Amino acid sequence: MPMSRPPYPPEFRRQMVELVRAGRTPEELAEEFEPTAQSIRNWVVQADRDAGRRADGVTSAEKDELARLRREVRQLREEREILKKEAVFFARETDRPK
């Protein structure tokens, strides 16, 4: 399994996108810098989505919101499960003869 590396900083990604828009190819940049040509192409596409030039996917802000909402839903489901278990426990406790 290949080792993963930390994500590239946003400023580095922006610079790569600017270089592509200035006329350099992703292949040239991949030879000169570390990311793959496909990664650079993906960054350009995402930058176009964020700028409103493309409508074939979600923007970075939408991705962030979706991730936040998914975390919130997961937390609420966990809390609901805890409350269900507590309700069952307390129902048993109140049904016991004293």
BELKA-V513380 format. One record per residue. N is the residue number from 1. RES is the residue in three letters. PSI is psi in whole degrees, 0 to 359 (none if undefined). Layout:
BEGIN
N_RES_PSI / N_RES_PSI
END
This chain:
BEGIN
1_MET_129 / 2_PRO_149 / 3_MET_139 / 4_SER_157 / 5_ARG_158 / 6_PRO_153 / 7_PRO_153 / 8_TYR_144 / 9_PRO_150 / 10_PRO_323 / 11_GLU_320 / 12_PHE_316 / 13_ARG_316 / 14_ARG_319 / 15_GLN_319 / 16_MET_317 / 17_VAL_316 / 18_GLU_320 / 19_LEU_322 / 20_VAL_317 / 21_ARG_337 / 22_ALA_356 / 23_GLY_350 / 24_ARG_149 / 25_THR_153 / 26_PRO_328 / 27_GLU_318 / 28_GLU_315 / 29_LEU_325 / 30_ALA_324 / 31_GLU_323 / 32_GLU_324 / 33_PHE_180 / 34_GLU_322 / 35_PRO_157 / 36_THR_161 / 37_ALA_323 / 38_GLN_321 / 39_SER_316 / 40_ILE_317 / 41_ARG_317 / 42_ASN_320 / 43_TRP_321 / 44_VAL_315 / 45_VAL_315 / 46_GLN_321 / 47_ALA_322 / 48_ASP_320 / 49_ARG_315 / 50_ASP_329 / 51_ALA_355 / 52_GLY_10 / 53_ARG_342 / 54_ARG_150 / 55_ALA_23 / 56_ASP_19 / 57_GLY_187 / 58_VAL_150 / 59_THR_169 / 60_SER_322 / 61_ALA_320 / 62_GLU_321 / 63_LYS_315 / 64_ASP_316 / 65_GLU_319 / 66_LEU_317 / 67_ALA_318 / 68_ARG_315 / 69_LEU_323 / 70_ARG_319 / 71_ARG_317 / 72_GLU_317 / 73_VAL_317 / 74_ARG_315 / 75_GLN_317 / 76_LEU_322 / 77_ARG_319 / 78_GLU_316 / 79_GLU_320 / 80_ARG_318 / 81_GLU_320 / 82_ILE_316 / 83_LEU_323 / 84_LYS_314 / 85_LYS_320 / 86_GLU_319 / 87_ALA_319 / 88_VAL_316 / 89_PHE_311 / 90_PHE_329 / 91_ALA_319 / 92_ARG_320 / 93_GLU_321 / 94_THR_341 / 95_ASP_350 / 96_ARG_141 / 97_PRO_146 / 98_LYS_none
END
